Amino acid sequence: MEAYQTYLQPSVVAQLENLELRARLVVEGFITGLHKSPYHGFSVEFAEHRQYRPGDELKYIDWKIYSRTNRYYVKQFEEETNLRSMIAVDCSASMGYASEGNITKFQYATYLAAALAYMIMKQKDAVGISLYDSEVTTYLPSRAKMSYIRELISALDTAKPANITGTTQALDKLAERISRRSLVVIISDFFDEPESVYSALKHFRHQKHDVLVIQLLDPREMDFQMGWAATFKDMETGEELITQPLQIQQAYKQAVTKHIESLKRECYNANIDYLLVNTADPFDKVLLEYLAKRRMVG
């Protein structure tokens, strides 16, 4: 594994000191990887300025850059941003699950959201953060000032997964709060009544937002390889069930596969991008998907 790939691994990132450092190193590792062979055709320009155009006010010219380059550049401002994004993170109790050797779904979601926000800011786009369970518990509107990143990361860093899931109620309210057309990235396990999930996602499309759905699951939730006997606990109700996984493995896998395929199909039909991720996947999988989506809507 090359050095840049190290900070794309969830298990490595989890050992870093704080969330801001995690976000920065994930993005730096990702950008390095963009220049490697698997990522032909992708590029990211992190411009803090743009070239002067006739009609621009002279007071916005950056004279320090002129002294070095003999060219006129003006500083970018929030209203000039190319794209507005809102990252919504499910913080219901089910997101607190982790199988042995993996980080929790909520940890992965917050690391990913922080890295996305950092990358979006570096691109001079505007980004906001929303946290939800059955309600929108935190809402930070989209802004493009780099100084805003610490407020976004602080909100992610202090949040804890709790309470039951209420996808429809929470996301419906979020859709109404986003006043300007945006790219909405939703990170969740989507463990809720399917029809309510579909209805909530379509609400964003009705509001003319572009949507990227990231369904985040633990590897054991996908393969159900849990040994001969196990105790299953509902993360939201506390109810426990002792069973032998091998007896129900096939039925469970069929149910999960049906749920995943149904969500994927509904997203496709609603012109919503869908990506399935597990908590052992490197972060570049999602960051590449974001860049591809940004190219389509930016």
Secondary structure, 3 states (H helix, E strand, C coil): CCHHHHCCCHHHHCCCCCHHHHHHHHHHHHHHHHCCHHHCCCCCCCCCEEECCCCCCHHHECHHHHHHHCCCEEECCHHHCCCEEEEEEECCHHHHCCCCCCCCHHHHHHHHHHHHHHHHHHCCCEEEEEEECCCEEEEEEEECCHHHHHHHHHHHHHCCCCCCCCHHHHHHHHHHHCCCCCEEEEEECCCCCHHHHHHHHHHHHHCCCEEEEEEEECHHHHHCCCCCCEEEECCCCCCEEEECHHHHHHHHHHHHHHHHHHHHHHHHHCCCEEEEEECCCCCHHHHHHHHHHHHHHC
